[in-house]
Amino acid sequence: MDANDVKHVLVVGAGVMGHSIAQVFAQAGIETALMDLDDNVLEHGVSLIKANLATLAEYGTISKEEIPSILKRVHPTTGLASSAKKVDFAIEAVSEVPEVKKKVFLQLSGSCRKDTVIASNTSGLNIFNMADIRNPERLVIAHWYAPAHIIPLVEVVPGPDTSPDVVSYTARLMENIGKQPAVMKEFVTGFIANKINFAIGLAALEMLENGVASPEEIDRAVKFSIGIRLPIVGVMQTMDFNGLDLVQNILNGLNSKNSLINERVEQGNLGVKTSKGIYDYEGRSEEEVLKKRDLLYLKMVDHLKAMKAFEPV
């Protein structure tokens, strides 16, 4: 199987996520069936795609002249079976209700070719325990983030029976349509980004409930700190800059331990200051790595200020 050969895809569900996912495939030149049982939802989905494309054209991501051809590649339909017959890749983006998803998977299994990859856009359900499909090695999660036509990330999550070829095929397909896949080794509730985001949200709600700060001040603190750093150094690399010995001390103070951190510290790999930690800095000096980071931080601060990103939307 070759992701470069994908010519036809099916998106089941034309709601908040589905219409936007279909748009991305169509923008990438792929014929895309957008299926929903409700004609009104389909009509609304197509109207949202038109509005999205107009916004992208206004911003300069695409030209106005491209819009008609993109829309021609989106094929609204209420017929799942007929749409599924010739697709190379099918993804469901229906509501997060197990019974609804089970029904969709059953229909896709009976209608798609036996080699068609069947994906789910679930945000956390373990579909591998509920989907009854032929050839379960072709079942995979491809979790997009709203708005799907703007946010680059797609988390690719295998189940216990998912073929490694299907995982690599899905990741490559996401790359081909301009997304940034993050491939997990196995299913875990919340995946990567949501799990981290939930932790941040819970901490913020706890502070709000305890009267520590106002909503505005909490958001202000996040925007002017980790909001600047995360796009550049992420979560794990931030620990390298802090120093893994410091991270270990903090964990000890919280009566928590992490074998990965302890192992790195025992080896003397403390992060940027030793040129190796969670990441390998390949012999570069601490000054060299810090300079590269700091120049990126400066550019990020100037960019965010210029676009007034620190103000509430």
C-alpha positions in Angstrom: 0.0 0.0 0.0 1.3 3.4 -1.0 -0.2 6.6 0.4 0.9 8.4 -2.8 -1.8 6.4 -4.6 -4.7 7.7 -2.6 -7.3 9.2 -5.1 -10.6 8.8 -3.3 -11.5 9.2 0.4 -14.7 9.0 2.4 -15.4 11.2 5.4 -18.4 10.0 7.5 -20.1 12.8 9.4 -20.3 16.4 8.1 -20.4 18.2 11.4 -17.8 20.2 13.3 -14.9 18.1 12.4 -16.0 16.1 9.3 -16.6 19.0 6.9 -13.2 20.5 7.8 -11.4 17.2 7.3 -13.1 16.7 4.0 -12.0 20.2 3.0 -8.3 19.3 3.7 -8.4 16.2 1.5 -10.1 18.2 -1.3 -7.5 21.0 -1.1 -4.8 18.3 -1.5 -6.4 17.2 -4.8 -8.2 14.1 -3.6 -11.8 13.3 -4.6 -13.7 13.3 -1.2 -17.1 11.9 -0.4 -18.6 13.8 2.5 -21.4 11.6 3.9 -24.1 12.3 6.4 -27.6 11.0 6.9 -29.0 14.5 7.5 -29.3 16.6 4.3 -29.4 19.8 6.4 -26.1 18.9 8.1 -24.6 18.2 4.7 -25.8 21.5 3.3 -24.5 23.3 6.4 -21.2 21.5 6.1 -20.7 22.5 2.5 -21.5 26.1 3.4 -18.9 26.1 6.1 -16.3 24.7 3.7 -17.1 27.6 1.4 -16.7 30.1 4.2 -13.4 28.4 5.3 -12.0 28.6 1.8 -13.0 32.3 1.6 -11.1 32.9 4.8 -8.0 31.0 3.6 -8.1 33.0 0.3 -8.4 36.3 2.2 -5.4 35.3 4.3 -3.4 34.2 1.2 -3.1 30.5 1.9 -5.0 29.7 -1.3 -6.1 31.8 -4.2 -9.8 32.7 -5.0 -9.3 30.9 -8.3 -8.6 27.6 -6.6 -11.9 27.6 -4.7 -14.2 26.2 -7.4 -12.0 23.3 -8.2 -11.6 22.4 -4.5 -15.4 22.5 -4.1 -15.8 20.2 -7.1 -13.7 17.6 -5.3 -16.2 17.5 -2.3 -19.1 15.2 -3.0 -21.9 15.4 -0.5 -23.9 12.2 -0.1 -26.3 10.5 2.2 -25.3 7.0 0.9 -22.5 5.4 2.8 -22.5 2.0 1.0 -22.3 3.5 -2.5 -19.7 6.0 -1.5 -17.5 3.5 0.3 -17.0 1.1 -2.5 -14.1 2.7 -4.3 -12.3 4.7 -1.6 -8.7 4.1 -0.5 -9.2 5.6 2.9 -12.3 6.1 5.0 -12.5 8.1 8.3 -15.5 8.5 10.6 -16.1 11.8 12.4 -19.5 11.1 13.9 -20.5 11.9 17.4 -18.6 10.4 20.4 -21.3 7.8 21.1 -20.2 4.2 21.1 -23.3 2.8 19.6 -23.2 5.3 16.7 -19.6 4.5 16.0 -20.2 0.8 16.2 -22.9 1.1 13.5 -20.6 3.2 11.3 -17.7 0.7 11.5 -20.0 -2.2 10.7 -21.3 -0.4 7.6 -17.8 0.6 6.5 -16.5 -3.0 7.0 -19.3 -4.3 4.8 -19.0 -1.6 2.1 -15.3 -0.8 1.8 -12.8 -2.9 -0.1 -11.0 -5.3 2.2 -7.7 -3.3 1.8 -9.3 0.1 2.5 -7.8 1.7 5.6 -10.6 2.6 8.1 -9.8 5.4 10.5 -11.5 7.1 13.4 -11.3 10.7 14.4 -12.3 9.8 18.0 -11.0 12.1 20.7 -10.6 9.4 23.3 -12.9 6.4 22.8 -11.1 3.0 22.5 -12.7 2.1 19.2 -10.5 -1.0 19.0 -12.6 -2.6 21.7 -15.9 -1.7 20.0 -15.4 -1.9 16.2 -16.4 -5.1 14.6 -14.7 -5.1 11.2 -13.2 -7.5 8.7 -9.4 -7.3 8.6 -9.0 -5.4 11.9 -5.3 -4.8 11.0 -6.5 -1.9 8.8 -8.3 -0.1 11.7 -6.4 3.0 13.0 -7.2 6.3 14.8 -6.3 9.5 13.0 -7.3 12.2 15.5 -7.5 15.7 14.0 -7.7 19.0 15.9 -10.3 21.8 15.3 -10.2 23.7 13.1 -8.9 20.7 11.1 -8.2 22.9 8.0 -5.8 25.0 10.1 -4.3 23.1 13.0 -1.5 20.9 11.6 -1.5 18.0 14.2 -3.1 14.6 13.5 -2.4 11.9 16.1 -2.0 8.5 14.6 -2.9 5.7 17.1 -2.7 2.0 16.5 -4.7 -0.7 18.2 -3.4 -4.1 19.2 -4.2 -5.6 15.8 -3.3 -2.6 13.6 -0.6 -3.4 11.0 2.6 -1.3 11.2 2.1 -0.8 7.4 -1.3 0.8 8.1 0.2 3.1 10.7 3.0 4.3 8.4 0.5 4.5 5.4 -1.8 6.7 7.5 1.1 8.9 8.8 2.4 9.4 5.2 -1.1 10.2 3.9 -1.4 12.9 6.6 2.0 14.3 5.5 0.9 14.3 1.9 -2.1 16.5 2.6 0.0 18.9 4.7 -0.6 17.7 8.2 1.9 16.9 11.0 1.3 13.3 12.2 2.4 12.3 15.7 2.5 8.5 15.8 1.8 6.8 19.1 3.0 3.3 20.0 -0.4 2.3 21.5 -3.8 3.6 22.6 -4.0 5.7 25.7 -7.0 7.7 26.8 -6.7 11.3 25.7 -3.8 10.5 23.4 -0.9 13.1 23.6 -2.2 16.6 23.2 -5.5 16.3 24.9 -3.9 14.5 27.9 -1.5 17.4 28.4 -4.2 20.0 27.7 -6.6 18.4 30.2 -3.8 18.5 32.9 -3.4 22.2 32.2 -7.1 22.8 32.2 -7.7 20.9 35.5 -4.9 22.9 37.2 -6.4 26.2 36.0 -9.9 25.2 37.2 -8.5 24.3 40.6 -6.8 27.7 40.9 -10.0 29.4 39.8 -12.1 27.5 42.2 -9.7 28.3 45.1 -9.7 32.0 44.3 -6.0 32.0 43.5 -6.5 34.2 40.4 -9.1 35.5 38.0 -9.7 33.8 34.6 -8.1 36.7 32.9 -4.9 36.5 35.0 -4.6 32.8 34.5 -4.8 33.2 30.8 -2.4 36.1 30.9 0.1 34.1 32.9 -0.1 31.2 30.4 0.1 33.4 27.3 3.2 35.3 28.5 5.1 32.2 29.6 4.5 28.6 28.4 2.5 30.0 25.5 5.7 31.5 24.1 7.9 28.5 24.8 5.8 25.5 23.9 5.8 26.1 20.1 9.6 26.2 20.2 10.7 23.7 22.8 7.6 21.7 23.6 7.2 19.8 26.9 10.0 17.3 26.9 12.7 19.5 25.5 11.8 22.2 28.1 13.1 19.7 30.7 16.4 19.6 29.0 16.7 23.3 29.3 15.7 23.2 32.9 18.3 20.5 33.6 17.2 16.9 34.4 18.9 17.0 37.8 16.6 19.9 38.7 13.6 18.0 37.3 14.6 15.0 39.4 14.8 17.2 42.5 11.4 18.7 41.9 9.9 15.2 41.4 11.5 14.0 44.6 10.0 17.0 46.4 6.6 15.9 45.1 7.3 12.3 46.2 7.2 11.2 42.6 9.8 9.3 40.6 10.4 8.8 36.9 12.7 6.0 35.7 13.6 7.8 32.5 14.7 11.0 34.4 16.6 8.9 37.0 18.4 6.9 34.3 19.5 10.0 32.4 20.8 11.7 35.6 22.7 8.6 36.7 24.4 8.6 33.3 25.3 12.3 33.6 23.1 13.3 30.7 21.5 16.3 32.3 20.2 18.1 29.2 21.5 21.1 27.3 24.3 21.8 29.8 25.8 18.3 29.0 24.8 18.3 25.4 22.6 15.3 26.0 19.5 14.6 28.0 16.1 13.6 26.7 17.3 14.9 23.4 20.8 14.5 21.9 22.4 17.9 21.1 25.3 16.2 19.2 28.2 17.8 20.9 26.9 21.4 20.6 27.9 23.7 23.4 25.4 25.0 25.9 25.9 28.5 24.6 25.3 27.5 21.0 22.0 25.7 21.9 20.8 28.5 24.1 21.5 31.1 21.5 19.4 29.2 18.9 16.6 28.9 21.4 16.7 32.5 22.5 16.7 33.9 19.0 13.5 31.9 18.3 12.0 33.1 21.6 12.7 36.7 20.6 11.1 36.2 17.2 8.1 34.5 18.8 7.5 37.4 21.3 7.8 40.0 18.5 5.4 38.1 16.3 2.8 37.6 19.0 3.0 41.2 20.0 2.6 42.4 16.4 -0.5 40.3 15.8 -1.9 41.3 19.3 -2.2 37.6 20.2 -1.8 38.4 23.9 -5.2 40.1 23.9 -8.4 38.1 24.4 -9.9 36.9 21.1 
